[in-house]
């Protein structure tokens, strides 16, 4: 792999041990994936932020590092709201202490103390930019909805890219590798509802696996694309998808889909995922809510009181910038929770059945929280939480 | 005998060659305190990787496996070196952050390597040197 003079100096240790190690990681990955060069990145998002995930040894390794990130960098959601963890059941002081130590270790590296799966709401991300992002739904959104270019990074490789400011040029950074490998035909016509997209992604991801799907028959907006991609990344390993005439690359490139395998998703398959079941909590915000979604939830809650715990997960700065919307939601008794989510927080572990509006959460809640998951529309979620 | 592969993680390591025909998941597959393979039914179950040159096809499982490799090194129970048929990110990153020499892509199948004999891995040149059989 080609390295420029400065990269070579970093690799030889001239800029300190941490940068040297980080460059060694990038060079090794470049070899593993046959990258010809490194490419500068615009931003990074680092996974392995929850103490529950990286544990004692991950924390110990992070604490040995001594460098600053070279590009704007945020973290994946952590196991609790950073400052308000006492408000949630199930977070012990011991866990909070270890989680704070992980954050301190990342903070020393110059990483913004934002823990979110929706970094695109914080940092303007442009078409064609190279990134090193980790979280699967964020990767799917950046690649597909924005048309930026990122592979799905592991925690240390995203951190190495953040500190060096570059990533090996392979995989989805290369335009030729972004062509579709399978067609998904959604056959639901006008009966399709905005809240169906998580279910479509849940179903399609299982069939698509790690291929790049070209999806026809839908006209989703940005929030629906977010739900669709997050679910496909959860039940499959989809890092990039195209929606005909909607996502940017389908308008820039002409994709040949003749001869590709075709998968069909029908309205009945989608509706069958929406079950009826008693639940003891309702969770919204997987991935973290957009301002529009906060407004919709607030509107649905107008004049209502929660009768069950209703948790709404969001990026801290999105909550801070939309305090009126947060207040409207919390007036009902619901909680707007920053930094964490239903999948990574121990706070959801003590419920037996959780209602969600997300195809991704439907896939992960049973395994990660040990609870049954019921999928509902956002309206149904609010009805169940307030009846 | 010297076999030339690809350098992945620098440094030199020497030890008894331990060959696994199956991939290894370090997270929940290897005890970070003892270096013993604990995955049920794994061909190396019960063997210690500590101080040995560990050869296996590739890594599998969670990326947190990189930190388990680091933990093994901190506990003094890491392999002396790692050989993969085809390196992937979990093991490569783990070897680098743990400072374990690593190579891959040797021109021989793992099953043809002289398991049980003393070998040297050079993570700078990508070479595996086997002491000639007597």
Interface residues (C-beta under 8 A of the other chain):
Chain A: X21 X24 X25 X28 X29 X31 X32 X47 X48 X53 X54 X55 X56 X57 X58 X60 X61 X154 X155 X156 X157
Chain B: X6 X7 X8 X9 X10 X32 X63 X64 X66 X67 X68 X70 X71 X74 X87 X88 X89 X90 X92 X93 X95 X96 X97 X104
